[in-house]
Amino acid sequence: MAELTRRAPYNGLVQFRVDYDTRQDVMKQFGVRDRSTLIAFKGRREVGRLSWETDEKAIRALVGKAL
């Protein structure tokens, strides 16, 4: 994600990392069941999520929904 968000058109996006082990309250709030979960939001609305995905094309597609 860090590499992806350095390049246009993704460089204006904000990303947050939440520690799965120490912030179970946040994981529960967002309904995260798996480690390595990416959640994309457009404003306050969730537009998609991926778990354990490493394929750059799939990650770009998800992040693109937040633009």
C-alpha positions as CSV (number, residue, x, y, z in Angstrom):
1,M,0.0,0.0,0.0
2,A,2.7,2.5,0.9
3,E,4.3,2.1,-2.6
4,L,0.9,2.3,-4.3
5,T,-0.2,5.5,-2.5
6,R,3.0,7.3,-3.5
7,R,1.9,7.4,-7.1
8,A,-0.9,9.3,-8.9
9,P,-3.9,8.9,-8.8
10,Y,-3.6,7.2,-5.4
11,N,-1.2,9.7,-3.8
12,G,-4.1,11.8,-2.3
13,L,-5.6,8.9,-0.4
14,V,-5.3,8.5,3.4
15,Q,-4.4,5.2,4.9
16,F,-4.6,3.9,8.4
17,R,-3.0,0.8,9.9
18,V,-4.5,-0.8,12.9
19,D,-2.7,-3.5,14.9
20,Y,-4.9,-6.6,14.8
21,D,-3.5,-8.0,18.1
22,T,-3.8,-4.9,20.2
23,R,-6.8,-3.1,18.8
24,Q,-9.5,-5.8,18.8
25,D,-12.1,-3.0,19.6
26,V,-11.4,-1.4,16.2
27,M,-11.4,-4.8,14.4
28,K,-14.8,-5.5,15.9
29,Q,-16.2,-2.1,15.0
30,F,-15.3,-2.7,11.3
31,G,-16.2,-6.4,11.3
32,V,-12.7,-7.5,10.5
33,R,-12.2,-11.2,11.0
34,D,-8.9,-11.8,9.3
35,R,-5.5,-10.2,9.6
36,S,-4.3,-8.4,6.5
37,T,-7.7,-6.9,5.6
38,L,-7.9,-3.8,3.4
39,I,-11.0,-1.8,3.6
40,A,-11.7,1.0,1.1
41,F,-14.0,3.9,2.0
42,K,-15.3,6.7,-0.2
43,G,-16.3,9.4,2.4
44,R,-18.0,7.5,5.2
45,R,-19.2,4.6,3.0
46,E,-17.4,1.4,2.7
47,V,-16.9,0.6,-1.0
48,G,-15.0,-2.7,-0.7
49,R,-12.6,-5.0,1.2
50,L,-10.0,-7.6,0.6
51,S,-8.4,-10.1,2.9
52,W,-5.0,-11.7,2.4
53,E,-4.8,-10.3,-1.1
54,T,-1.4,-9.7,-2.6
55,D,-2.2,-9.2,-6.3
56,E,-1.5,-5.6,-7.2
57,K,-4.2,-5.5,-9.8
58,A,-6.9,-6.5,-7.3
59,I,-5.5,-4.0,-4.7
60,R,-5.5,-1.3,-7.4
61,A,-9.1,-2.1,-8.2
62,L,-10.2,-1.9,-4.6
63,V,-8.3,1.3,-4.0
64,G,-9.7,2.8,-7.2
65,K,-13.2,2.5,-5.8
66,A,-12.2,5.0,-3.1
67,L,-11.2,7.7,-5.7
